[in-house]
Amino acid sequence: MDRPGEAAERDLDFAPGTENCHAYTMPRRTADETRRLILSAGLQLLLERGASAGVQHIRLQEVLRTVGLTTGAAYRIWADQDDFHRDLAVELVRLRFAPPAASAAAAVREVAAAGGSLDDVIRAAALDHVVYASRFHLEPQSRDSHAFITALALRTAAGAWKELREASAERHEESIDDFCRFYSALMDEFGYRMRTPFTVRDFAESMAALGEGFAVRAAEGLDHPMLDIAEEDEAPTGQWSLFGIAARGLVDAFLVRADEKAAPASESPLTDSRDR
């Protein structure tokens, strides 16, 4: 994303002072170019200030000052401040610096290549998410984490604007599609399949809800619980994040070994004994 000043080219007028000088005017920006310039500058301010500021605290006049434009240029594009805030919110929700599953994929790549188990992969991917979300408070300069948490905050208030609801739905679909590919690849690599009647999308939706819930905790500045589980405990051993253990529970509920035959409903471990 261009920084606000990089895309701006001001109109320059060279008044003729000698016979070798000629009046010259740089081509004026189109309305769309001006709109992109102002929104880029607004995004920069929003990411600097984070989710706590919200779009309502990004004043159009302040944004215009950073790019050297007048209010007239803005009000030819937006009817009022609310229209500008709506478009700024939509731009932030659409903003991505990398594919949704890129960070998780990078976190598990070395683990899987080294022959790690599925539990090792779950631990690594979950911890990556915890650290990523925590950067919102621990590393204020982290634009990726700020963009993720701020977009999440805006999505929770998406009911205010139709355009924001649509952008939020698009972002969600993009994320689910990317994580479906990520989870499918892991299932193939480790020899798992979905339990009937679930789909990979069901699993991805559940994981997304869980992950976003822990991200909200991180946005609140709450420390993430870490667990050291001993051999004598009734849970997978090793050091786990609470998110990792919760994700492990979803894996157990949704996945089964690929070579395991589908059990009749009467024999499924998910069936209540009262239904047998």
C-alpha positions as a printed NumPy array, in Angstrom:
array([[  0.   ,   0.   ,   0.   ],
       [  1.396,   3.395,  -0.941],
       [  2.076,   5.744,   1.898],
       [ -0.097,   8.84 ,   1.623],
       [  2.61 ,  11.057,   0.172],
       [  3.949,   8.607,  -2.372],
       [  0.948,   8.569,  -4.669],
       [  0.333,  12.301,  -4.479],
       [  1.478,  14.556,  -7.282],
       [  0.417,  18.122,  -6.762],
       [ -0.522,  20.397,  -9.632],
       [  2.486,  22.544, -10.451],
       [  2.284,  25.863, -12.314],
       [  5.454,  27.338, -13.715],
       [  4.854,  31.001, -14.52 ],
       [  6.853,  32.228, -17.52 ],
       [  9.698,  34.42 , -16.355],
       [ 12.014,  34.27 , -19.348],
       [ 11.695,  33.373, -22.974],
       [ 12.896,  29.841, -22.189],
       [ 10.143,  29.155, -19.617],
       [  6.623,  28.101, -20.496],
       [  3.485,  27.745, -18.418],
       [  2.975,  24.052, -17.58 ],
       [  0.303,  22.303, -15.558],
       [  0.552,  18.663, -14.385],
       [ -2.483,  16.57 , -15.366],
       [ -5.164,  16.771, -12.711],
       [ -6.126,  13.669, -10.78 ],
       [ -9.357,  11.935, -11.634],
       [-12.046,  11.688,  -8.964],
       [-11.167,   8.019,  -8.488],
       [ -7.462,   8.821,  -8.033],
       [ -8.334,  11.494,  -5.477],
       [-10.624,   9.08 ,  -3.664],
       [ -7.878,   6.42 ,  -3.53 ],
       [ -5.354,   8.962,  -2.265],
       [ -7.613,  10.168,   0.558],
       [ -8.636,   6.64 ,   1.599],
       [ -5.   ,   5.482,   1.619],
       [ -4.097,   8.347,   3.924],
       [ -7.106,   7.557,   6.125],
       [ -6.081,   3.89 ,   6.339],
       [ -2.595,   4.934,   7.409],
       [ -4.008,   6.984,  10.284],
       [ -6.44 ,   4.228,  11.26 ],
       [ -3.69 ,   1.589,  11.396],
       [ -1.464,   3.907,  13.419],
       [ -4.183,   4.49 ,  15.997],
       [ -5.704,   1.016,  16.008],
       [ -9.117,  -0.435,  16.727],
       [ -9.679,   1.719,  19.807],
       [ -9.847,   4.836,  17.627],
       [-12.411,   3.53 ,  15.165],
       [-13.225,   5.18 ,  11.868],
       [-15.351,   7.846,  13.575],
       [-12.194,   9.36 ,  15.063],
       [-10.467,   9.73 ,  11.706],
       [-11.51 ,  13.245,  10.729],
       [-11.714,  13.976,   7.032],
       [-10.158,  17.414,   7.496],
       [ -7.14 ,  15.835,   9.203],
       [ -6.714,  13.329,   6.373],
       [ -6.93 ,  16.097,   3.788],
       [ -4.165,  18.026,   5.527],
       [ -1.817,  15.045,   5.287],
       [ -2.194,  14.923,   1.492],
       [ -2.437,  18.641,   0.853],
       [ -6.018,  18.729,  -0.422],
       [ -8.917,  21.041,   0.318],
       [-12.324,  20.092,   1.686],
       [-13.817,  20.9  ,  -1.697],
       [-11.922,  17.981,  -3.263],
       [-13.369,  15.583,  -0.672],
       [-16.955,  16.806,  -0.742],
       [-17.084,  16.309,  -4.482],
       [-16.663,  12.594,  -3.642],
       [-18.502,  12.156,  -0.326],
       [-21.686,  13.913,   0.717],
       [-20.612,  14.086,   4.358],
       [-18.311,  12.68 ,   7.028],
       [-20.474,   9.579,   7.475],
       [-20.076,   8.63 ,   3.816],
       [-16.301,   8.948,   4.165],
       [-16.278,   6.84 ,   7.35 ],
       [-18.336,   4.123,   5.643],
       [-15.909,   3.882,   2.709],
       [-12.908,   3.963,   5.059],
       [-14.356,   1.082,   7.085],
       [-14.986,  -0.937,   3.92 ],
       [-11.419,  -0.318,   2.705],
       [ -9.963,  -1.498,   5.997],
       [-12.08 ,  -4.659,   6.053],
       [-10.893,  -5.459,   2.512],
       [ -7.243,  -4.758,   3.327],
       [ -4.911,  -7.766,   3.465],
       [ -1.152,  -7.916,   3.544],
       [ -1.026, -11.688,   2.892],
       [ -3.403, -14.597,   2.152],
       [ -5.51 , -15.574,   5.208],
       [ -3.752, -18.905,   5.917],
       [ -0.221, -17.744,   4.994],
       [  0.97 , -17.217,   8.563],
       [ -0.354, -20.579,   9.788],
       [  1.111, -22.369,   6.761],
       [  4.526, -20.839,   7.399],
       [  4.351, -21.798,  11.09 ],
       [  3.707, -25.495,  10.402],
       [  5.948, -25.901,   7.335],
       [  9.158, -26.613,   9.241],
       [  7.374, -28.717,  11.842],
       [  5.835, -30.948,   9.192],
       [  9.073, -31.142,   7.178],
       [ 10.936, -32.291,  10.297],
       [  8.516, -35.186,  10.733],
       [  6.425, -33.602,  13.479],
       [  3.15 , -35.176,  14.512],
       [ -0.28 , -33.714,  13.929],
       [ -0.266, -32.559,  17.552],
       [  3.005, -30.704,  16.872],
       [  1.414, -29.026,  13.863],
       [ -1.702, -28.028,  15.839],
       [  0.483, -26.598,  18.614],
       [  2.583, -24.59 ,  16.148],
       [ -0.361, -23.199,  14.17 ],
       [ -2.302, -22.269,  17.315],
       [  0.689, -20.577,  18.926],
       [  1.3  , -18.614,  15.732],
       [ -2.265, -17.267,  15.905],
       [ -1.888, -16.36 ,  19.578],
       [  1.386, -14.498,  18.98 ],
       [  0.014, -12.804,  15.86 ],
       [ -3.057, -11.438,  17.654],
       [ -1.02 , -10.424,  20.711],
       [  1.193,  -8.164,  18.589],
       [ -1.669,  -5.669,  18.585],
       [ -0.599,  -4.684,  22.117],
       [  2.983,  -5.948,  22.317],
       [  4.209,  -4.531,  18.986],
       [  2.316,  -1.321,  18.165],
       [  4.287,  -1.   ,  14.921],
       [  2.933,  -4.312,  13.573],
       [  0.678,  -3.196,  10.711],
       [ -0.507,  -6.771,   9.959],
       [ -1.79 ,  -7.4  ,  13.469],
       [ -3.372,  -3.95 ,  13.684],
       [ -5.125,  -4.484,  10.345],
       [ -6.445,  -7.891,  11.465],
       [ -7.726,  -6.746,  14.877],
       [ -9.144,  -3.465,  13.564],
       [-10.929,  -5.281,  10.717],
       [-12.311,  -7.767,  13.252],
       [-13.627,  -4.904,  15.387],
       [-15.263,  -3.262,  12.376],
       [-16.844,  -6.549,  11.298],
       [-18.558,  -6.892,  14.68 ],
       [-20.283,  -3.57 ,  13.958],
       [-21.032,  -4.361,  10.32 ],
       [-24.775,  -4.019,  10.775],
       [-24.498,  -0.232,  10.603],
       [-23.752,  -0.102,   6.871],
       [-24.898,  -2.404,   4.07 ],
       [-21.585,  -1.93 ,   2.241],
       [-19.656,  -2.922,   5.35 ],
       [-21.788,  -6.052,   5.824],
       [-21.062,  -7.063,   2.242],
       [-17.321,  -6.418,   2.596],
       [-17.285,  -8.39 ,   5.87 ],
       [-19.062, -11.322,   4.222],
       [-16.589, -11.265,   1.323],
       [-13.621, -11.244,   3.705],
       [-15.089, -14.126,   5.683],
       [-15.643, -16.198,   2.526],
       [-12.089, -15.537,   1.341],
       [-10.71 , -16.644,   4.697],
       [-12.814, -19.793,   4.897],
       [-11.895, -20.793,   1.331],
       [ -8.178, -20.329,   2.013],
       [ -8.287, -22.243,   5.285],
       [-10.289, -25.04 ,   3.65 ],
       [ -7.369, -25.52 ,   1.255],
       [ -4.91 , -25.377,   4.156],
       [ -6.789, -27.931,   6.268],
       [ -7.365, -30.228,   3.276],
       [ -3.638, -30.28 ,   2.557],
       [ -2.87 , -31.155,   6.189],
       [ -5.494, -33.91 ,   6.201],
       [ -3.942, -35.442,   3.074],
       [ -0.444, -35.213,   4.524],
       [ -1.338, -36.842,   7.842],
       [ -3.92 , -39.299,   6.525],
       [ -7.171, -37.945,   7.931],
       [-10.662, -37.399,   6.57 ],
       [-13.787, -35.649,   7.81 ],
       [-16.21 , -37.602,   9.964],
       [-19.637, -37.997,   8.409],
       [-21.656, -35.871,   7.92 ],
       [-19.2  , -32.979,   8.357],
       [-17.36 , -31.109,   5.599],
       [-14.018, -29.332,   5.623],
       [-15.973, -26.102,   5.504],
       [-17.817, -27.023,   8.708],
       [-14.452, -27.537,  10.371],
       [-13.021, -24.286,   8.961],
       [-16.049, -22.307,  10.145],
       [-15.695, -23.733,  13.654],
       [-11.971, -23.011,  13.759],
       [-12.574, -19.46 ,  12.528],
       [-15.112, -18.79 ,  15.268],
       [-12.724, -20.171,  17.882],
       [ -9.722, -18.255,  16.554],
       [-11.599, -14.966,  16.299],
       [-12.854, -15.391,  19.847],
       [ -9.301, -15.684,  21.148],
       [ -8.3  , -12.736,  18.946],
       [-10.931, -10.604,  20.691],
       [ -9.347, -11.616,  24.025],
       [ -5.982, -10.478,  22.678],
       [ -7.498,  -7.16 ,  21.567],
       [ -8.703,  -6.682,  25.15 ],
       [ -5.115,  -7.093,  26.335],
       [ -5.786, -10.368,  28.171],
       [ -2.869, -12.769,  28.516],
       [ -3.338, -16.05 ,  26.716],
       [ -3.356, -19.097,  29.062],
       [ -0.512, -21.56 ,  28.479],
       [ -0.67 , -25.136,  29.789],
       [  2.039, -27.657,  30.677],
       [  0.324, -31.026,  30.476],
       [  2.111, -33.926,  32.157],
       [  2.11 , -37.597,  31.194],
       [ -0.213, -38.485,  34.051],
       [ -2.812, -35.909,  32.973],
       [ -5.874, -36.861,  30.956],
       [ -4.991, -34.709,  27.946],
       [ -2.355, -34.576,  25.185],
       [  1.028, -34.04 ,  26.818],
       [  3.39 , -31.131,  26.29 ],
       [  3.137, -27.365,  26.355],
       [ -0.05 , -26.073,  24.801],
       [ -1.778, -22.749,  24.353],
       [ -5.405, -22.866,  25.47 ],
       [ -6.365, -22.148,  21.858],
       [ -4.244, -25.12 ,  20.783],
       [ -6.012, -27.499,  23.165],
       [ -9.409, -26.175,  22.038],
       [ -8.371, -26.636,  18.396],
       [ -7.212, -30.174,  19.237],
       [-10.706, -30.851,  20.589],
       [-12.242, -29.711,  17.288],
       [ -9.855, -31.974,  15.385],
       [-11.002, -34.942,  17.469],
       [-14.654, -34.037,  16.921],
       [-14.467, -33.455,  13.159],
       [-11.632, -35.666,  11.879],
       [-10.884, -39.369,  11.822],
       [ -8.143, -41.515,  10.307],
       [ -8.649, -41.926,   6.565],
       [ -8.374, -45.72 ,   6.818],
       [-11.058, -45.901,   9.503],
       [-14.437, -46.967,   8.186],
       [-17.421, -44.752,   8.812],
       [-19.296, -46.026,  11.855],
       [-23.074, -46.384,  11.807],
       [-24.877, -43.653,  13.699],
       [-25.621, -46.126,  16.496],
       [-21.86 , -46.67 ,  17.005],
       [-20.636, -43.11 ,  16.553],
       [-18.797, -41.68 ,  19.564],
       [-20.712, -38.449,  18.973],
       [-24.09 , -40.161,  19.407],
       [-25.761, -39.7  ,  22.75 ],
       [-26.147, -43.016,  24.566],
       [-29.833, -42.254,  25.024],
       [-30.279, -42.52 ,  21.232],
       [-28.837, -46.021,  21.015]])
